Amino acid sequence: MRATQAAALLLLFDQEAHMGAHGLDKENHLDTTPNPRRVQQVEMTADLRRSLLADHGAVSYKAFAQLCGSRTSAVRAWVARVSGRGCLFTVEDNGRILIPRVQLDTNGNLNEDVAALVQPLFQAGLDSWSLWAWLTSPTGRLNGEIPAEVAKEDPARARKAAELYAADIERSRDTAAPVLQP
């Protein structure tokens, strides 16, 4: 077999594996057979989200307005302004928009040290739930410490870890192989 034929076969096998992992058949139609790996991933994602909500908490616009003694519309405007700068993120859970508490200090103000971690990761394209998980989980970039906790004691060190992670995200996005269409 010539090298070009071998390369074409490898490409075909890779494409079929990709389609199978994404629930597509060879004609790019949705496959109704559940993919066990995909089902497991969905379950793990749901578990992580439930854990983040239970362990770290989040507030709705209404609850945040009550905490601050403000109107809900003022909170929405503040969130839009601050999140537009990439310093704050929200998550959606069952149709509700929530602000993860990790971003707020005990008085309900924006924690600037955590906001400094949010910015590079948000700009790198990390989704809100993944961002929340990274902020509240041990990471090797901080020798197993939790980024939001490190930010309290050593903001520069935590910021450097966030920047390195953001660079990794951007690098992996730039080197991702394109999906071939038949």
GIQUITA-V297989 format. One record per run of one state. SS is the DSSP state (A for helix, B for strand, O for the rest). FROM is the first residue (numbers start at 0). TO is the last residue. Records with the same first field share a line. If there is no record, write none. Layout:
SS->FROM-TO / FROM-TO
This chain:
O->0-1 / 21-22 / 24-28 / 30-34 / 56-56 / 68-70 / 84-89 / 93-94 / 104-108 / 110-110 / 123-126 / 135-136 / 142-143 / 153-153 / 175-181
A->2-20 / 35-55 / 60-67 / 71-83 / 100-102 / 111-122 / 127-134 / 139-141 / 146-152 / 154-174
B->23-23 / 29-29 / 57-59 / 90-92 / 95-99 / 103-103 / 109-109 / 137-138 / 144-145
